């Protein structure tokens, strides 16, 4: 069994490291904030949690599509309110984009947390 180069060994996720590589890593990498050594991490669970959280980004995309569809319908029904409807659409899009950013941050936390 061969080991990867040193750069690859130190930059891989703790869950993917072999026991020999974890022992040979520096003490700062091998210890957590509280000084406890890293234990076995179930990497599949974090990826699954991240994937489930990313489903909400698809919901945000669908919401933006419905928002602009409603804008087109509203402008077709009442062209005189075009500016007001567009302002409300941009406000709603801002809320949806904020939600998407928060979901991506939470998914990243789920993916890279121990």
KEPASE-190972 format. One record per residue: z, x, y of N, C-alpha, C in turn. Coordinates in steps of 0.001 Angstrom, whole numbers, padded with zeros to 6 digits, always signed. Layout:
<vexdrens>
ZXYZXYZXY ...
</vexdrens>
This chain:
<vexdrens>
+000000+000849-001176+000000+000000+000000+000000+000886+001228 -000902+000611+002151-001006+001443+003343-000443+000693+004545 +000086+001456+005474+000627+000872+006686-000405+000950+007802 -000336+000005+008720-001246-000009+009858-000864+001108+010820 -001742+001462+011749-001383+002465+012747-000141+002059+013527 +000487+003040+014154+001767+002796+014829+001649+001759+015925 +000558+001759+016678+000396+000780+017766+000338-000631+017212 -000370-000810+016107-000466-002142+015508+000872-002589+014950 +001621-001643+014402+002897-002012+013809+003897-002455+014865 +003901-001825+016033+004901-002181+017030+004498-003391+017849 +003207-003727+017895+002762-004844+018710+002634-006145+017940 +002820-006135+016641+002706-007370+015879+003966-008202+016045 +003851-009476+015732+004983-010383+015833+006044-009987+014811 +007331-010242+015107+008385-009865+014166+008240-010534+012808 +007674-011743+012778+007532-012431+011500+006491-011767+010616 +005541-011054+011222+004470-010446+010447+004777-009021+010027 +005833-008446+010541+006180-007072+010199+006780-007004+008801 +006512-005915+008131+007139-005700+006828+008535-005148+007048 +009325-005134+006005+010709-004670+006121+010757-003208+006520 +009819-002378+005983+009824-000960+006330+009503-000751+007803 +008574-001523+008313+008177-001370+009708+009303-001826+010621 +010000-002913+010241+011114-003377+011062+012237-002349+011091 +012471-001660+009981+013527-000650+009955+013138+000574+010771 +011833+000898+010788+011397+002090+011503+011184+001837+012987 +011232+000583+013421+011029+000280+014840+012243+000752+015642 +012056+000834+016942+013154+001298+017792+014302+000291+017768 +015533+000732+018058+016677-000185+018018+016556-001320+019016 +015886-001085+020140+015758-002158+021132+014855-003267+020631 +013829-002917+019872+012927-003929+019328+013591-004645+018165 +014375-003924+017384+014973-004508+016188+016160-005410+016513 +016676-005362+017718+017838-006176+018065+017453-007277+019032 +018143-008390+018895+017933-009476+019835+018829-009267+021036 +018862-010246+021919+019648-010111+023139+021124-009948+022824 +021588-010632+021809+023008-010584+021471+023354-009394+020576 +022371-008561+020264+022640-007404+019433+022522-007665+017948 +022122-008858+017585+021961-009179+016167+020599-008682+015690 +020514-008160+014470+019199-007755+013968+018335-008982+013699 +017029-008772+013799+016108-009870+013550+016153-010269+012092 +016242-011543+011846+016205-012039+010480+014812-012516+010139 +014658-013123+008982+013360-013649+008587+013046-014864+009442 +011862-014874+009990+011450-015963+010863+010357-016755+010165 +010461-018042+010214+009437-018896+009638+008357-019115+010691 +007331-018279+010668+006297-018306+011695+005463-019581+011618 +005304-020145+010454+004496-021351+010316+005080-022533+011053 +006392-022600+011125+007045-023716+011803+006780-023655+013300 +006801-022459+013879+006553-022345+015310+005098-022666+015642 +004182-022264+014788+002767-022586+015018+002545-024085+014894 +003199-024697+013943+003070-026151+013774+003644-026894+014980 +004805-026451+015470+005383-027076+016655+004495-026913+017869 +003888-025742+018017+002966-025497+019128+001747-026407+019015 +001205-026559+017821+000022-027404+017635+000335-028861+017935 +001508-029324+017535+001889-030709+017822+002065-030913+019317 +002625-029912+020005+002796-030035+021454+001455-030017+022167 +000479-029296+021631-000823-029213+022291-001619-030508+022170 -001211-031413+021318-001873-032713+021233-001751-033441+022571 -000665-033216+023279-000461-033866+024570-001477-033401+025603 -002019-032195+025463-003060-031736+026390-004318-032585+026207 -004615-032957+024980-005729-033873+024736-005484-035226+025378 -004235-035677+025364-003892-036922+026046-004087-036822+027546 -003773-035650+028112-004004-035443+029549-005491-035477+029866 -006292-034879+029014-007743-034896+029231-008290-036320+029149 -007780-037082+028209-008204-038478+028095-007770-039267+029325 -006581-038985+029824-006101-039670+031027-006949-039352+032246 -007391-038102+032380-008253-037739+033505-009599-038455+033382 -010112-038560+032177-011361-039297+031970-011227-040759+032336 -010140-041377+031929-009918-042786+032281-009697-042957+033773 -009060-041978+034393-008805-042041+035832-010112-042063+036614 -011028-041173+036263-012303-041147+036980-013202-042309+036593 -013073-042821+035377-013816-044039+035011-013346-045215+035850 -012028-045303+036062-011498-046375+036907-011929-046190+038361 -012071-044932+038797-012556-044672+040152-013979-045185+040325 -014834-044936+039344-016217-045403+039428-016275-046925+039445 -015472-047563+038591-015452-049027+038550-014922-049584+039865 -013863-048984+040396-013297-049450+041651-014248-049272+042817 -014982-048164+042844-015951-047959+043923-017139-048898+043787 -017481-049276+042550-018576-050226+042359-018169-051628+042810 -016895-051953+042624-016440-053295+043021-016175-053415+044510 -015662-052326+045098-015319-052388+046522-015684-051050+047178 -016932-050896+047586-017365-049613+048153-016661-049241+049467 -016107-050202+050169-015465-049894+051455-014143-049128+051260 -013559-049179+050068-012296-048475+049802-012521-047134+049099 -013714-046585+049263-014085-045368+048555-013118-044221+048843 -012783-043974+050110-011912-042853+050477-010496-043046+049935 -009968-044266+050044-008615-044529+049545-008533-044370+048024 -009534-044907+047336-009531-044792+045875-009638-043337+045435 -010447-042549+046147-010582-041146+045783-009286-040385+046032 -008582-040729+047110-007285-040097+047385-006287-040402+046279 -006221-041654+045871-005301-042035+044790-005692-041367+043475 -006995-041201+043253-007456-040534+042033-007025-039070+042020 -007147-038410+043164-006730-037002+043218-005224-036850+043037 -004445-037786+043559-002993-037745+043348-002676-037919+041862 -003323-038871+041226-003113-039081+039793-003565-037896+038965 -004665-037274+039371-005137-036101+038649-004162-034936+038800 -003557-034811+039968-002544-033778+040166-001361-033964+039232 -000911-035206+039070+000195-035476+038142-000204-035138+036701 -001431-035497+036315-001870-035213+034953-002022-033711+034706 -002533-032991+035697-002651-031544+035540-001272-030884+035456 -000327-031370+036242+001039-030845+036162+001621-031076+034773 +001393-032260+034223+001875-032564+032878+001231-031636+031845 -000069-031387+032003-000753-030498+031064-000197-029083+031147 +000094-028599+032355+000649-027249+032507+002039-027165+031875 +002850-028184+032080+004196-028206+031487+004097-028214+029963 +003177-028984+029427+003015-029038+027973+002566-027685+027430 +001658-027001+028137+001211-025687+027683+002364-024683+027730 +003203-024761+028752+004358-023866+028822+005339-024134+027685 +005599-025398+027394+006508-025743+026301+005922-025297+024961 +004613-025461+024789+003973-025016+023551+004085-023499+023402 +003939-022776+024498+004116-021327+024445+005534-020942+024084 +006501-021680+024628+007897-021420+024273+008134-021687+022784 +007553-022756+022282+007717-023062+020860+007053-021998+019983 +005917-021486+020447+005189-020521+019636+005878-019171+019583 +006416-018710+020729+006962-017369+020787+008491-017307+020744 +009153-018424+020515+010610-018381+020403+010999-017939+019007 +012188-017396+018913+012653-016884+017619+013249-017989+016809 
</vexdrens>
